[in-house]
Amino acid sequence: MTKPLVSVIVPVYNTEKYLKECLDSVVNQTLKNIEIICVDDGSTDSSANILDQYAANDNRVRVIHKKNTGYGHSMNIGMDAATGEYLAIVESDDYIEPEMLETLYHIAVRENVDIVKADFAHVYGDGDNRFKQVCKLFWDESIYNKVFNPADMKDILKSYVAHWAGIYRKEFIRNNNIKFNVTPGASYQDAGFWFKAFVLASKIYFSDHVFYMYRQDNPNSSVKSKGKIDCICAELQFIYNFLKENPSLYKRFICIYHYYKYGHYMFTYNRIANELKQDFLRRYQAELLEASRKSELDLEIFNNHEKYVVQMIMSDPDAFYRKDSEFPNYINELVDAFSKVIIYGAGMKGKQVLNALKQSETIDKLVCFAVTDLKNNPPMVEGVIVKEIGDLVEYRESAAVIVAVTDVYRDEMLKTLKYYNFEHPILLRQE
């Protein structure tokens, strides 16, 4: 076989239930001239045997067995072993559409770019019970299908752009010594890799194709582990050290880095156990104050709600925790008299209300998320269907409609509810 056009790295650790579907999706790509490097990170189930069976049947499949050293180390070993022009990453519990590699490779060559990324889909269930939710990287369609320099579009780091669902020019990765942070387990190492790749690239292309199927129902970590806090803090420190070692990148990206950090920290805060949250907030307070002292923090990058959260954590993290802890009870009191609840707004505030309903054990009252226009919104958010408010008039007399948006949209949405004769709009307290 001639030199592979794409090297596909598949890191594997105890994913026997999903591994065959993953490997089938890779070996059956329409682009045939590929190599598939599977790095077995000391699996203790049947994953290693499955990998060896595929290698025996397809000479494009190479298996590297090693002791368990974590995701970052496995990825670095796989990338070091790659011989293709481009690198792709496919997680062993996910799968990809047959034409993904061929399409992205031709784009990369045609446009001569360092990175090509594409949209993806969340996948739940299997067989006839499988559900897919398309996830767009950006709602601004103008970002897609053109070449740009990351330095000119730093705000893209404010969006959720995973390190998979794309391909990377191998020469670009190696020349810039872009590697994964070697830390235990499989927590957050993708954050540092993507940040480094993004800021070092000179040309990136985002495709609006949907190729990558990202499984959402394979939980493999405990939210009660303090180690999750240590992992995210170590990963963000890894990125910060990288910026400090590169003064020109530090100057251009340090403020957006702190926004990137905020997103990862608040994601972690929302998923760790309650007994860990106050200590984590105090730790974050100290880091925010230090960033402010160094003039690295630009609050104008944050929207009003995000700015409010940052300022409150900086001034009194314990007060923020108390208020956050009281929110489920507050929501429960608002909806206590109703048998049905609609969350009008599917953004950050809407998700906050959703989590409060879950914590207050009133989630069974939820009908759905509602938006004014479904065209610019996903069909599902965190497993909850999203519908247009105009399609929910059957609930206008019975349901409480929680208006979960920032102040700038509140009046407009109240007018919409009045237009459709919803009788029970509920406004959240202003922060």
Helices and strands as residue ranges (DSSP letters): E 6-12, H 16-27, E 34-41, H 47-57, E 61-66, H 71-81, E 86-89, E 95-96, H 100-111, E 115-124, G 127-129, E 131-135, G 141-143, E 147-148, G 150-152, G 154-158, E 166-169, H 170-175, H 189-200, E 204-215, H 226-244, H 247-271, H 274-293, G 299-301, H 304-315, H 317-335, E 340-344, H 348-359, G 363-365, E 366-371, G 374-376, E 380-381, E 384-388, G 389-395, E 399-403, H 407-419, E 425-427
